[in-house]
Amino acid sequence: VVFDGKQKHIAMAFEPPRALKSGLYLCDNRFHTEALEELYEDDNKYGFVVVSGTGVLYGLLNGKSREVLHKFDVELPKKHGRGGQSA
């Protein structure tokens, strides 16, 4: 940043709105902020529920990231009935 005709160096730290899912390390002459820009593009949240024969899971989708809020494991009775043939 140039201030009063002199170049000043400014260090800024901020926390992104969501966790980054990828890492990028480049030795280059500029800062690569594309991954951070993607975090600010889509701010819609969607809920999801997954139901199976052994449990239930629900969570949130936000852009490309997903967060599992809770998971339940259940034991359901088997479909096999008891008993045998009757005459």
N, C-alpha and C positions, 0 to 999 in steps of 0.2 A: 504494500500500500504506500502511496506517495502522499505525504502530509507536509505542507509548507515547503515544498520543493525538496524534501528529504525522504529517502526511502526508509520505511519503518517495517519491521517484521512483527507480525501478529500471530500468536498461537491461540487457536480456539479448540475447545473440546466440547462435544455434544454427544448425547445418547440417542441413537436411532429409535424410531417408534416401535420397531420389532427387531428381533434378533436376525442377524445376517446368516444365511444358510451356506454361503460359499466364501472362500478366502481368495484373495488376489494379491500377489506380490510381484510387482514389476519395477525394474530399475529404469526409470523414464524421466523425461524432462517436464512432466506435468502430473497432477493428481488425477487419478481415475475415480470418478464418483458415480459411474453408471449403476453400480449395485445399490448405492444409497438412493439414487433417483427412483429406482424401481419401488423402493419401500414407500415412497410418497405418492405414487401414481394411483394405486387402488386402495381406498380406505374402507371398502365395504366388508362387513363381517357376515359370515353365513354359519349357521349351526348345522351339525350333521350327527346322525344316529346310525350306528351299525348294530344290527341284531342278528345273532346266530343261535344255533342250538345250544351253545355252551356259555353264552353271555351277551352283555350289552355294553357298548362303548359310545360315549358322546363327547363332542368337542366343538371347536371353532375353526373355521377357515378364514384367513385374512390374507388376500393376495396369493402368494406362493407358499406361505407358511401355514402349518396346521398345529393346533394345540389340543391335546387330549385332556379333557376336564375330569372325566371319571370313567372307570371301567368296573363293571359288575361281572362276576363269574357266578353261574347258576348250575345246579344239578337237577335236571329234569328227569322224570321217570322214563324208562325205556318203553318203546311201543310194544314190546313183547308181553302178551297177556299170560297170566298164570293159569294153570290147570291143563287138562288134556281133553281127550274126546269123551263124550258121554254116550251111553247106549240108548 
